[in-house]
Amino acid sequence: MSNTYNGWTNWETWQILLWASNDQHLYNLTTEFVTWASRFASFDYKCQKFFYDMFPNGTPDMDGVEDMSAVNWKEIAQHLEEWND
Protein backbone atom coordinates (compact mmCIF):
# COMPACT_ATOMS: atom_id res chain seq x y z
CA MET A 1 0.00 0.00 0.00
CA SER A 2 1.45 3.37 -0.94
CA ASN A 3 0.89 6.35 1.29
CA THR A 4 -0.66 9.18 -0.64
CA TYR A 5 -1.51 11.98 1.80
CA ASN A 6 1.00 13.31 4.35
CA GLY A 7 2.22 9.76 4.93
CA TRP A 8 -1.29 8.28 5.26
CA THR A 9 -3.37 6.16 2.91
CA ASN A 10 -5.62 9.08 2.04
CA TRP A 11 -6.89 12.46 3.19
CA GLU A 12 -9.80 10.95 5.14
CA THR A 13 -7.51 8.73 7.25
CA TRP A 14 -5.23 11.70 7.94
CA GLN A 15 -8.27 13.82 8.91
CA ILE A 16 -9.38 11.44 11.65
CA LEU A 17 -5.98 11.41 13.30
CA LEU A 18 -5.51 15.14 12.81
CA TRP A 19 -8.69 15.88 14.76
CA ALA A 20 -7.99 13.20 17.37
CA SER A 21 -4.54 14.59 18.12
CA ASN A 22 -4.96 18.37 17.73
CA ASP A 23 -7.91 19.00 20.02
CA GLN A 24 -7.15 18.49 23.73
CA HIS A 25 -10.59 17.10 24.60
CA LEU A 26 -10.63 14.69 21.63
CA TYR A 27 -7.03 13.69 22.35
CA ASN A 28 -7.94 12.84 25.95
CA LEU A 29 -10.99 10.84 24.85
CA THR A 30 -8.95 8.97 22.25
CA THR A 31 -6.17 8.21 24.73
CA GLU A 32 -8.67 6.81 27.23
CA PHE A 33 -10.30 4.76 24.48
CA VAL A 34 -6.95 3.35 23.29
CA THR A 35 -5.91 2.43 26.83
CA TRP A 36 -9.13 0.45 27.25
CA ALA A 37 -9.76 -0.97 23.76
CA SER A 38 -6.28 -1.80 22.42
CA ARG A 39 -6.18 -5.08 24.33
CA PHE A 40 -9.08 -6.53 22.30
CA ALA A 41 -8.67 -8.52 19.09
CA SER A 42 -11.20 -6.43 17.18
CA PHE A 43 -9.39 -3.15 17.86
CA ASP A 44 -9.69 -1.83 14.28
CA TYR A 45 -13.47 -2.35 14.38
CA LYS A 46 -13.63 -0.67 17.81
CA CYS A 47 -11.67 2.28 16.38
CA GLN A 48 -14.15 2.61 13.54
CA LYS A 49 -17.10 2.60 15.94
CA PHE A 50 -15.38 5.04 18.32
CA PHE A 51 -14.68 7.59 15.58
CA TYR A 52 -18.11 7.20 13.97
CA ASP A 53 -19.56 7.97 17.41
CA MET A 54 -17.18 10.93 17.82
CA PHE A 55 -17.83 12.28 14.31
CA PRO A 56 -21.33 11.11 13.32
CA ASN A 57 -21.29 13.48 10.33
CA GLY A 58 -17.59 13.12 9.56
CA THR A 59 -14.93 15.49 10.90
CA PRO A 60 -15.71 19.21 10.65
CA ASP A 61 -13.51 19.38 7.53
CA MET A 62 -15.23 16.49 5.73
CA ASP A 63 -18.15 16.98 3.35
CA GLY A 64 -20.23 14.46 5.30
CA VAL A 65 -20.36 11.05 6.88
CA GLU A 66 -19.85 9.38 3.50
CA ASP A 67 -16.19 10.50 3.64
CA MET A 68 -15.74 8.23 6.66
CA SER A 69 -16.12 5.18 4.41
CA ALA A 70 -12.76 6.00 2.80
CA VAL A 71 -10.85 5.87 6.12
CA ASN A 72 -8.31 3.07 6.44
CA TRP A 73 -9.37 1.73 9.86
CA LYS A 74 -6.54 -0.82 10.05
CA GLU A 75 -4.03 1.99 9.60
CA ILE A 76 -5.80 4.05 12.29
CA ALA A 77 -5.72 1.07 14.68
CA GLN A 78 -2.02 0.41 14.01
CA HIS A 79 -1.19 4.05 14.69
CA LEU A 80 -3.23 4.16 17.88
CA GLU A 81 -1.63 0.97 19.18
CA GLU A 82 1.74 2.73 18.83
CA TRP A 83 0.24 5.86 20.42
CA ASN A 84 -0.44 3.81 23.54
CA ASP A 85 3.17 2.58 23.87
C-alpha positions in Angstrom: 0.0 0.0 0.0 1.4 3.4 -0.9 0.9 6.3 1.3 -0.7 9.2 -0.6 -1.5 12.0 1.8 1.0 13.3 4.4 2.2 9.8 4.9 -1.3 8.3 5.3 -3.4 6.2 2.9 -5.6 9.1 2.0 -6.9 12.5 3.2 -9.8 10.9 5.1 -7.5 8.7 7.3 -5.2 11.7 7.9 -8.3 13.8 8.9 -9.4 11.4 11.6 -6.0 11.4 13.3 -5.5 15.1 12.8 -8.7 15.9 14.8 -8.0 13.2 17.4 -4.5 14.6 18.1 -5.0 18.4 17.7 -7.9 19.0 20.0 -7.2 18.5 23.7 -10.6 17.1 24.6 -10.6 14.7 21.6 -7.0 13.7 22.4 -7.9 12.8 26.0 -11.0 10.8 24.8 -8.9 9.0 22.3 -6.2 8.2 24.7 -8.7 6.8 27.2 -10.3 4.8 24.5 -7.0 3.3 23.3 -5.9 2.4 26.8 -9.1 0.4 27.2 -9.8 -1.0 23.8 -6.3 -1.8 22.4 -6.2 -5.1 24.3 -9.1 -6.5 22.3 -8.7 -8.5 19.1 -11.2 -6.4 17.2 -9.4 -3.2 17.9 -9.7 -1.8 14.3 -13.5 -2.4 14.4 -13.6 -0.7 17.8 -11.7 2.3 16.4 -14.1 2.6 13.5 -17.1 2.6 15.9 -15.4 5.0 18.3 -14.7 7.6 15.6 -18.1 7.2 14.0 -19.6 8.0 17.4 -17.2 10.9 17.8 -17.8 12.3 14.3 -21.3 11.1 13.3 -21.3 13.5 10.3 -17.6 13.1 9.6 -14.9 15.5 10.9 -15.7 19.2 10.7 -13.5 19.4 7.5 -15.2 16.5 5.7 -18.2 17.0 3.3 -20.2 14.5 5.3 -20.4 11.1 6.9 -19.8 9.4 3.5 -16.2 10.5 3.6 -15.7 8.2 6.7 -16.1 5.2 4.4 -12.8 6.0 2.8 -10.9 5.9 6.1 -8.3 3.1 6.4 -9.4 1.7 9.9 -6.5 -0.8 10.0 -4.0 2.0 9.6 -5.8 4.0 12.3 -5.7 1.1 14.7 -2.0 0.4 14.0 -1.2 4.0 14.7 -3.2 4.2 17.9 -1.6 1.0 19.2 1.7 2.7 18.8 0.2 5.9 20.4 -0.4 3.8 23.5 3.2 2.6 23.9 
